[in-house]
Amino acid sequence: MLLAIPLILLQTGTTDSQILLTTEFSERRQIFLWIASFASFAVKVPMVPVHIWLPEAHVEAPTAGSVILAGIPLKLGTYGFLRFSIPMFPEATLRSTPFIYTPSAIAIIYTPSTTSRQIDLKKIIAYSPVAHMNLVTIGMSSRAAAVRSPIFSYEHTSKAKTCVPGVRLINLLAMGEKT
């Protein structure tokens, strides 16, 4: 993110998210910016192989800190993907879905097997959000691919064009009929 934000600022002249959500970036620029934002959000989610910090943080933290850690910061990485990466870099998101699916699928299989070998209760509690949040990441990427698909897309309707791009996913779920 430390590389992506100054680059976005140099290209657009602003860091206002409402303006950035309507800004068109070239495909090469989208890929670079997506990789930069993915690196920071993947650590927060946590995705394999950058999930190692989470069990150690749970073990080191007091019980209340461990509860807060499992409840809030892990969800912020997914929020970052949904709020910024997917709407701002749609072409790069579509191209990178296999790159998201692979580590997420590995994490869904790997973390339960790792959890079953733990004897420390805090580490057991720490590994469950890794598998859970990687399931969320697969679902989020599947939804992003479906939104960009011509079969499932509502972009041709007037409702979706008036939507803020960050709300497109929620709007797509809420819309039951075509106009």
Secondary structure, DSSP 4 states (H G I P E B T S, - for coil): -TTHHHHHHHHHS---HHHHTT----HHHHHHHHHHHHHHHHHHTT-TTS-THHHHHHHHS-HHHHHHHHHTHHHHHHHHIIIIIHHHSHHHHHHTHHHHHHHHHHHHHHHHHHHTT---HHHHHHHHHHHHHHHHHHHHHHHHHHHHSTTT--TTSHHHHHS-GGGHHHHHHH--S--
